[in-house]
Amino acid sequence: MTADDTVQRDWAPQTKMVRGGTERSAFDETSEAIFLTSGYVYDSAEQAELAFKQKVDHFVYSRFGNPTVRMFERRLALIEGAEDARAMATGMAAVYAALACHLSAGDRLVASRAIFGSCQYICAELLPRFGIKTEFVDGSDLNQWKAALSKPAQAVFLESPSNPGLEMIDLPAVCALAHKAGALVVVDNVFATPVLQKPLTFGADVVVYSATKHIDGQGRCLGGAVLGSKEFIADKVTPFMRHTGPSLSPFNAWVLLKGLETLDLRVQRHCENALTIARTLEKQKGITRLLYPGLPSHPQHALAKAQMKAGGTVISFEVEGGKEAAFRILNRLKIIDISNNLGDAKSLICHPATTTHQRLSPEDRVHVGITEGFIRLSVGLEDVHDLIADLTQAFGT
Ligand SMILES: *Cc1c(COP(=O)(O)O)cnc(C)c1O
């Protein structure tokens, strides 16, 4: 931690988002500089030697570190309240790094069943190939967590709220059980964003983000991050990253730094729009099930309120008439785009069963509530009345 970090830790979140981690170059620029450089030069061979031994503070190679990427890492760590962070090229690189840097053959991983499709691949298929045993539990069922964590485990991986079922997991309860079993708790906090939920304050050890989503929030680039204690980042994540190379491009780090400046404003507006739309859709004919954590009708509304500052930016609902009806609604929309991305300024809608979650078996899909009529709506920053009008006409009412 630098002297600057100590001061900046006391700033309010909005100040951290705009100014945290900024390091000006000799030109005193207002906006953070983009250091598009793969390498660095040294004053002398002796300085190069010391830099490699980490005896002097000097960047060595952009796979290990870069000034623009470092600004992004420091800003995000300050916002999250984490001791340190490492940026990655994508959210999936971050999820994989967080687990792979820590687990070894013979270890047990306990994961919630309702996770992003690619996270499910890592936990269910990839890690088991290297001798890691994964056990899945229904995230909202504490008894299943208790049973799975009654034996020693090395890691817990979960997502809350989940994608796309918007299932909430009781973070303090699961973290306590996990720690008793000896497990490191890794939380994929993409849906909540650091604005709405701080898993570390509930006992989690590591937080991962797909920065592609709300942190960029404007559909421009991919990115990810792993956040945790100074030791975890230095001893586990940094060597993994240094030698396997999932590094974030400095240009993308700059885009994401700019995204962080407006994150609070944007997430608040996303949530306001989402709540208004969810309330409207609750009365919409043809919807058989509507899930929005910010509505009292959500089965875990109380937990959502305890863990999150607002209901989030995504609404999921099931329409009568299965896939055919769902496709008809998607195809009729004129403003809202069909896209599998989320957390974007533009409202985006998708049919998880045939896109993001098509690799799950039909049984697994039904188990996490992804039926043929299930639709996920990522609410954007457009005028909420325009969005409601678009949805209403798509329902044909
Ligand atoms: C998108 C997403 C990811 C993966 O992030 P990428 O940046 O697309 O690699 C992981 N977890 C969740 C919950 C996501 O929504």
The ligand as a MOL file (V3000), in Angstrom:
LIG
                    3D

  0  0  0     0  0            999 V3000
M  V30 BEGIN CTAB
M  V30 COUNTS 15 15 0 0 0
M  V30 BEGIN ATOM
M  V30 1 C -20.2020 -12.1370 -18.1180 0
M  V30 2 C -19.9900 -12.8470 -16.8710 0
M  V30 3 C -18.7880 -13.5170 -16.6350 0
M  V30 4 C -17.6920 -13.5960 -17.6700 0
M  V30 5 O -17.1330 -12.3580 -18.0040 0
M  V30 6 P -16.4320 -12.0620 -19.4240 0
M  V30 7 O -15.8890 -10.6950 -19.2510 0
M  V30 8 O -17.4920 -12.1850 -20.4690 0
M  V30 9 O -15.3630 -13.0890 -19.6000 0
M  V30 10 C -18.6290 -14.1650 -15.4260 0
M  V30 11 N -19.6000 -14.1520 -14.4920 0
M  V30 12 C -20.7730 -13.5210 -14.6920 0
M  V30 13 C -21.7940 -13.5360 -13.6130 0
M  V30 14 C -21.0040 -12.8330 -15.8770 0
M  V30 15 O -22.1730 -12.2230 -16.0700 0
M  V30 END ATOM
M  V30 BEGIN BOND
M  V30 1 1 1 2
M  V30 2 1 2 3
M  V30 3 2 2 14
M  V30 4 1 3 4
M  V30 5 2 3 10
M  V30 6 1 4 5
M  V30 7 1 5 6
M  V30 8 2 6 7
M  V30 9 1 6 8
M  V30 10 1 6 9
M  V30 11 1 10 11
M  V30 12 2 11 12
M  V30 13 1 12 13
M  V30 14 1 12 14
M  V30 15 1 14 15
M  V30 END BOND
M  V30 END CTAB
M  END
